[in-house]
Amino acid sequence: MRSRLDRIRLARAGTVAVGVSCLLAGIILASGLGWTACARAERPESDITTITAVPQSPFVAVAKKVGPSVVNIRTRKVVEMRRQELQGPFDDFFREFFGEMPRREAPRRNVEGQGSGFIIDKKGLVLTNNHVVAGGGELTVKLSDDREFMAEVVGADPRTDVAVLRLVDLKKDLAGSEVASLGNSDDIEVGDYAIAIGNPFGLERTVTQGIVSFKGRSGLPIAGGGPVYQDFIQTDASINYGNSGGPLVNIRGEVIGINTAINPAGQGIGFAIPINMARGVAGQLIDKGKVVRGYLGVVPQEVTPELAEGLGLKGRTSGVIVATVQEETPASKSGLEQGDVIVRFDGKEVSSVDKFRQMVAETKVGAKVEMVVVRDKKELKLRATIGELPEETAAGPEAPKDDKPWLGIRRVLAVNSAEAQQMGVREKQGVVIREVEAGSPADRAGLRAGDVIKKVDDRVVKGMDDYLSAAKSGGSRPRVLLIKRGENMYFVAVKP
């Protein structure tokens, strides 16, 4: 048996061992807890630093730069209600029993519209779409600081849908910050940022952003009649009714286009006129009040794969086929013939009918250009001196200043206009009816869109000037029009 002294020593040794073990464990635990607590104390401070370092959206700077130049355009005009709108719900019932009802006095009503625009000069010049201001009436422009001015049309060009307005009674020059900075639309690339600013549905200075979805879009069948010259920038930046005429800008706040059209059947599909095209048109409207364009005198047609094969173009699908060469024009004098395929014009490849029309139109009047054409499977070079595109009246004859179309013929075209030729008109003289007002004397007489007016009474109508002169004369007597519809000629009497 162990002595009592040995048992006491063994107990003391165990106590010391346990104490040392507890001490070591405490040191380790305390050390671990200290490291963990320190790390946790530092995390909130690190997180705060990360949040405050988030950069501001670049679109904030764009909106601040461009916003002051964007304006709201309101239009207002008084029109007479059409005949169909005047008919009461029981008119047919009373007419059956009591005969023809007395004609009601046509009431007038106010028609209002709105769109957007942007300031391009300190003197108060505003760039917008032609369709925003077409049809006349009173124009009011509201600036970003809520000042309002009456405006007048300096000039408008339906062929590109561009118009320039001037603020009336502007007492002093506008500030430089209120003038938009114009960029270079030739430099943009698909995928670049695109920001649209305007007044959709009356919501002033709305900003939407997206990208450039496509460049050079053309051939769009725009509702209500689109511009003849189309070279649109396509974007998915949200564009809605009321955005028309407003700017499409790049990430630097430079205007690259004029918002013009949408695809109502789809989302994220909007179109803008390139600012380079609009800048050239606006310059001519400001300087001359009209746009002078080049003219060749051909009716071009697209080259399809089947036509390319038949014409021996060796797989080439670019170029345009000359469907018609008009007499006494630069085309006929250059030696162009029906069936020729124009593949290069003034050193540039011809890709489509739309691009070809635009190339000719943008060529300076009097310039001598070289054309490369394919004839009988061989290439040859021709030279032409570009003429001036004949003017056409976009709206019907405006004899009276009270917005009443003559006989109800609301719109006419020159027979050699691009739009008339797209309608299938192949006449050398006359004017083409584009639109007839429902219920008007012309409508009751049976006139319709596509009819070619050859004579008015005993006056031969060779072109627009003859037609406008005839429209100003005659008083209230019936007018006798000789029209061509298809291959047939008709005399039609129209009583005003």
Helices and strands as residue ranges (DSSP letters): H 4-52, H 58-66, G 67-69, E 70-80, H 83-86, H 91-98, E 108-121, E 125-128, H 130-133, E 138-142, E 148-157, E 162-167, G 176-178, G 185-187, E 193-198, G 200-202, E 206-217, E 232-235, E 247-249, E 255-262, E 270-274, H 275-288, E 294-295, E 298-302, H 305-310, E 320-325, H 330-334, E 341-345, E 348-349, H 353-361, E 368-375, E 378-385, E 387-388, G 406-408, E 409-414, H 418-422, E 431-436, H 441-445, E 452-456, E 459-460, H 464-471, E 479-485, E 488-494
